[in-house]
Amino acid sequence: MSIRVIDAVLEINPSAVISVSDNNIDSIQWLNGTTPISKADIEAKMVELQTEYDNNKYQRDRAVAYPSIGDQLDMIYHAGQGGDVFQKAIKAIKDKYPKE
């Protein structure tokens, strides 16, 4: 995923009102009296957000790999007091997609 100009602007100023064409930073129109943000600040925020997104890939991978909440609860219920099946299933996913 590539971070959009609008995402960076709204991270800096959540109440900003802008128009931007084709994700082109040079096409920003500042609307409704929104104070313009420098191009350098927007670009720096875009790099920061992209780095954060890239560094959290393991979280996105885990989220789709985990069993549904219903399946997790079913594992816990059928395992009784031990819970080994549930713990092993979750651990396998965490091992496959470790924090970096």
BAPAMAR-772379 format. One record per atom (N, C-alpha, C): residue number from 0; chain; atom name; x, y, z. Coordinates in steps of 0.05 Angstrom, whole numbers. Layout:
BEGIN
(NUM, A, CA, (X, Y, Z)),
...
***
This chain:
BEGIN
(0, A, N, (17, -23, 0)),
(0, A, CA, (0, 0, 0)),
(0, A, C, (18, 25, 0)),
(1, A, N, (9, 44, -15)),
(1, A, CA, (24, 69, -16)),
(1, A, C, (7, 90, -1)),
(2, A, N, (21, 105, 16)),
(2, A, CA, (7, 125, 32)),
(2, A, C, (-1, 148, 14)),
(3, A, N, (-25, 157, 18)),
(3, A, CA, (-36, 179, 2)),
(3, A, C, (-30, 206, 14)),
(4, A, N, (-29, 227, -3)),
(4, A, CA, (-25, 254, 7)),
(4, A, C, (-45, 262, 27)),
(5, A, N, (-71, 255, 22)),
(5, A, CA, (-92, 263, 40)),
(5, A, C, (-88, 250, 68)),
(6, A, N, (-78, 225, 69)),
(6, A, CA, (-72, 212, 94)),
(6, A, C, (-52, 228, 111)),
(7, A, N, (-31, 237, 98)),
(7, A, CA, (-10, 252, 112)),
(7, A, C, (-21, 279, 121)),
(8, A, N, (-36, 292, 104)),
(8, A, CA, (-47, 318, 112)),
(8, A, C, (-65, 315, 136)),
(9, A, N, (-82, 295, 136)),
(9, A, CA, (-101, 292, 158)),
(9, A, C, (-88, 282, 183)),
(10, A, N, (-65, 269, 181)),
(10, A, CA, (-49, 262, 205)),
(10, A, C, (-38, 287, 218)),
(11, A, N, (-29, 306, 202)),
(11, A, CA, (-18, 331, 212)),
(11, A, C, (-40, 349, 222)),
(12, A, N, (-62, 351, 206)),
(12, A, CA, (-84, 368, 214)),
(12, A, C, (-111, 354, 208)),
(13, A, N, (-122, 340, 228)),
(13, A, CA, (-146, 324, 224)),
(13, A, C, (-170, 340, 214)),
(14, A, N, (-170, 366, 218)),
(14, A, CA, (-193, 382, 209)),
(14, A, C, (-188, 396, 182)),
(15, A, N, (-166, 389, 169)),
(15, A, CA, (-160, 401, 143)),
(15, A, C, (-181, 394, 122)),
(16, A, N, (-187, 413, 105)),
(16, A, CA, (-205, 408, 82)),
(16, A, C, (-188, 415, 57)),
(17, A, N, (-184, 394, 41)),
(17, A, CA, (-168, 397, 17)),
(17, A, C, (-180, 382, -6)),
(18, A, N, (-170, 389, -30)),
(18, A, CA, (-175, 374, -54)),
(18, A, C, (-148, 367, -66)),
(19, A, N, (-144, 342, -74)),
(19, A, CA, (-119, 334, -86)),
(19, A, C, (-125, 315, -110)),
(20, A, N, (-112, 320, -132)),
(20, A, CA, (-116, 304, -156)),
(20, A, C, (-94, 283, -160)),
(21, A, N, (-102, 259, -165)),
(21, A, CA, (-84, 237, -171)),
(21, A, C, (-61, 234, -151)),
(22, A, N, (-67, 239, -126)),
(22, A, CA, (-47, 237, -104)),
(22, A, C, (-22, 253, -110)),
(23, A, N, (-25, 275, -125)),
(23, A, CA, (-3, 292, -132)),
(23, A, C, (-1, 315, -112)),
(24, A, N, (21, 315, -96)),
(24, A, CA, (24, 335, -75)),
(24, A, C, (24, 364, -86)),
(25, A, N, (31, 367, -111)),
(25, A, CA, (32, 394, -123)),
(25, A, C, (4, 403, -132)),
(26, A, N, (-16, 386, -130)),
(26, A, CA, (-43, 393, -138)),
(26, A, C, (-62, 400, -114)),
(27, A, N, (-51, 401, -90)),
(27, A, CA, (-68, 406, -67)),
(27, A, C, (-81, 434, -69)),
(28, A, N, (-106, 434, -64)),
(28, A, CA, (-121, 459, -61)),
(28, A, C, (-130, 460, -32)),
(29, A, N, (-123, 481, -18)),
(29, A, CA, (-130, 485, 10)),
(29, A, C, (-157, 499, 12)),
(30, A, N, (-177, 485, 23)),
(30, A, CA, (-205, 495, 23)),
(30, A, C, (-214, 504, 50)),
(31, A, N, (-236, 519, 50)),
(31, A, CA, (-249, 528, 75)),
(31, A, C, (-230, 540, 96)),
(32, A, N, (-211, 556, 86)),
(32, A, CA, (-193, 570, 104)),
(32, A, C, (-172, 552, 117)),
(33, A, N, (-168, 527, 108)),
(33, A, CA, (-148, 510, 119)),
(33, A, C, (-121, 522, 115)),
(34, A, N, (-105, 523, 136)),
(34, A, CA, (-78, 534, 134)),
(34, A, C, (-61, 514, 119)),
(35, A, N, (-47, 522, 98)),
(35, A, CA, (-30, 504, 83)),
(35, A, C, (-8, 492, 100)),
(36, A, N, (-1, 468, 93)),
(36, A, CA, (22, 454, 106)),
(36, A, C, (43, 452, 85)),
(37, A, N, (68, 456, 93)),
(37, A, CA, (90, 455, 74)),
(37, A, C, (93, 428, 61)),
(38, A, N, (101, 429, 36)),
(38, A, CA, (106, 404, 20)),
(38, A, C, (126, 386, 35)),
(39, A, N, (147, 398, 47)),
(39, A, CA, (167, 382, 61)),
(39, A, C, (155, 367, 85)),
(40, A, N, (137, 381, 99)),
(40, A, CA, (124, 368, 123)),
(40, A, C, (105, 346, 114)),
(41, A, N, (91, 350, 92)),
(41, A, CA, (73, 329, 82)),
(41, A, C, (89, 305, 73)),
(42, A, N, (111, 310, 58)),
(42, A, CA, (128, 288, 48)),
(42, A, C, (140, 272, 71)),
(43, A, N, (149, 287, 92)),
(43, A, CA, (161, 273, 115)),
(43, A, C, (140, 256, 130)),
(44, A, N, (116, 266, 132)),
(44, A, CA, (94, 251, 144)),
(44, A, C, (87, 226, 128)),
(45, A, N, (88, 229, 101)),
(45, A, CA, (83, 206, 84)),
(45, A, C, (104, 184, 88)),
(46, A, N, (129, 192, 90)),
(46, A, CA, (150, 172, 95)),
(46, A, C, (146, 159, 122)),
(47, A, N, (139, 175, 142)),
(47, A, CA, (135, 164, 169)),
(47, A, C, (111, 144, 169)),
(48, A, N, (90, 151, 156)),
(48, A, CA, (66, 133, 155)),
(48, A, C, (72, 108, 139)),
(49, A, N, (87, 111, 117)),
(49, A, CA, (94, 87, 101)),
(49, A, C, (112, 68, 117)),
(50, A, N, (131, 79, 132)),
(50, A, CA, (149, 63, 149)),
(50, A, C, (133, 48, 170)),
(51, A, N, (114, 63, 183)),
(51, A, CA, (97, 50, 203)),
(51, A, C, (81, 28, 191)),
(52, A, N, (69, 33, 168)),
(52, A, CA, (53, 12, 154)),
(52, A, C, (70, -12, 148)),
(53, A, N, (94, -8, 136)),
(53, A, CA, (112, -30, 129)),
(53, A, C, (121, -46, 153)),
(54, A, N, (126, -32, 175)),
(54, A, CA, (136, -45, 199)),
(54, A, C, (115, -62, 213)),
(55, A, N, (89, -57, 207)),
(55, A, CA, (68, -72, 220)),
(55, A, C, (55, -93, 202)),
(56, A, N, (70, -102, 182)),
(56, A, CA, (60, -123, 164)),
(56, A, C, (53, -148, 180)),
(57, A, N, (69, -155, 200)),
(57, A, CA, (63, -179, 215)),
(57, A, C, (35, -178, 228)),
(58, A, N, (27, -154, 236)),
(58, A, CA, (0, -151, 248)),
(58, A, C, (-22, -157, 228)),
(59, A, N, (-19, -148, 203)),
(59, A, CA, (-38, -153, 182)),
(59, A, C, (-38, -182, 175)),
(60, A, N, (-15, -194, 173)),
(60, A, CA, (-13, -223, 167)),
(60, A, C, (-26, -240, 189)),
(61, A, N, (-21, -233, 214)),
(61, A, CA, (-33, -248, 236)),
(61, A, C, (-64, -245, 236)),
(62, A, N, (-73, -221, 231)),
(62, A, CA, (-102, -216, 232)),
(62, A, C, (-118, -234, 214)),
(63, A, N, (-107, -238, 189)),
(63, A, CA, (-122, -256, 171)),
(63, A, C, (-117, -285, 176)),
(64, A, N, (-95, -292, 189)),
(64, A, CA, (-88, -320, 194)),
(64, A, C, (-102, -331, 219)),
(65, A, N, (-108, -314, 239)),
(65, A, CA, (-121, -324, 263)),
(65, A, C, (-148, -336, 257)),
(66, A, N, (-155, -357, 272)),
(66, A, CA, (-182, -368, 269)),
(66, A, C, (-202, -346, 278)),
(67, A, N, (-227, -349, 268)),
(67, A, CA, (-248, -330, 276)),
(67, A, C, (-252, -331, 307)),
(68, A, N, (-263, -310, 318)),
(68, A, CA, (-268, -310, 347)),
(68, A, C, (-285, -334, 355)),
(69, A, N, (-305, -340, 339)),
(69, A, CA, (-322, -364, 345)),
(69, A, C, (-306, -389, 346)),
(70, A, N, (-288, -393, 326)),
(70, A, CA, (-271, -417, 326)),
(70, A, C, (-252, -417, 350)),
(71, A, N, (-242, -394, 357)),
(71, A, CA, (-224, -393, 380)),
(71, A, C, (-239, -400, 406)),
(72, A, N, (-263, -390, 409)),
(72, A, CA, (-278, -397, 433)),
(72, A, C, (-286, -426, 433)),
(73, A, N, (-291, -437, 409)),
(73, A, CA, (-298, -466, 407)),
(73, A, C, (-273, -482, 415)),
(74, A, N, (-249, -474, 407)),
(74, A, CA, (-225, -489, 415)),
(74, A, C, (-222, -488, 445)),
(75, A, N, (-226, -465, 457)),
(75, A, CA, (-223, -463, 486)),
(75, A, C, (-244, -480, 500)),
(76, A, N, (-269, -480, 491)),
(76, A, CA, (-290, -495, 503)),
(76, A, C, (-284, -525, 502)),
(77, A, N, (-277, -535, 478)),
(77, A, CA, (-272, -563, 474)),
(77, A, C, (-246, -572, 488)),
(78, A, N, (-228, -554, 493)),
(78, A, CA, (-202, -562, 506)),
(78, A, C, (-206, -564, 536)),
(79, A, N, (-228, -553, 546)),
(79, A, CA, (-233, -555, 575)),
(79, A, C, (-213, -537, 590)),
(80, A, N, (-204, -545, 612)),
(80, A, CA, (-186, -529, 629)),
(80, A, C, (-158, -525, 616)),
(81, A, N, (-149, -544, 601)),
(81, A, CA, (-122, -543, 590)),
(81, A, C, (-117, -521, 570)),
(82, A, N, (-134, -518, 550)),
(82, A, CA, (-131, -497, 530)),
(82, A, C, (-107, -501, 512)),
(83, A, N, (-95, -525, 511)),
(83, A, CA, (-71, -529, 495)),
(83, A, C, (-77, -525, 465)),
(84, A, N, (-99, -534, 455)),
(84, A, CA, (-105, -532, 427)),
(84, A, C, (-106, -503, 419)),
(85, A, N, (-120, -487, 434)),
(85, A, CA, (-122, -458, 428)),
(85, A, C, (-94, -445, 430)),
(86, A, N, (-80, -450, 451)),
(86, A, CA, (-53, -438, 454)),
(86, A, C, (-34, -446, 432)),
(87, A, N, (-35, -471, 424)),
(87, A, CA, (-17, -480, 402)),
(87, A, C, (-25, -467, 376)),
(88, A, N, (-51, -464, 370)),
(88, A, CA, (-60, -452, 346)),
(88, A, C, (-51, -423, 344)),
(89, A, N, (-54, -408, 366)),
(89, A, CA, (-46, -380, 366)),
(89, A, C, (-16, -377, 365)),
(90, A, N, (-1, -394, 379)),
(90, A, CA, (28, -393, 379)),
(90, A, C, (39, -399, 351)),
(91, A, N, (26, -418, 337)),
(91, A, CA, (36, -425, 310)),
(91, A, C, (34, -400, 291)),
(92, A, N, (13, -385, 294)),
(92, A, CA, (10, -360, 278)),
(92, A, C, (30, -339, 286)),
(93, A, N, (34, -336, 312)),
(93, A, CA, (53, -316, 322)),
(93, A, C, (82, -324, 313)),
(94, A, N, (88, -350, 313)),
(94, A, CA, (114, -359, 304)),
(94, A, C, (117, -355, 274)),
(95, A, N, (96, -359, 259)),
(95, A, CA, (97, -355, 230)),
(95, A, C, (101, -326, 222)),
(96, A, N, (88, -308, 237)),
(96, A, CA, (89, -279, 232)),
(96, A, C, (100, -265, 257)),
(97, A, N, (126, -267, 262)),
(97, A, CA, (137, -255, 287)),
(97, A, C, (138, -224, 285)),
(98, A, N, (139, -212, 308)),
(98, A, CA, (144, -183, 309)),
(98, A, C, (172, -179, 299)),
(99, A, N, (176, -157, 285)),
(99, A, CA, (203, -152, 274)),
(99, A, C, (217, -130, 289)),
***
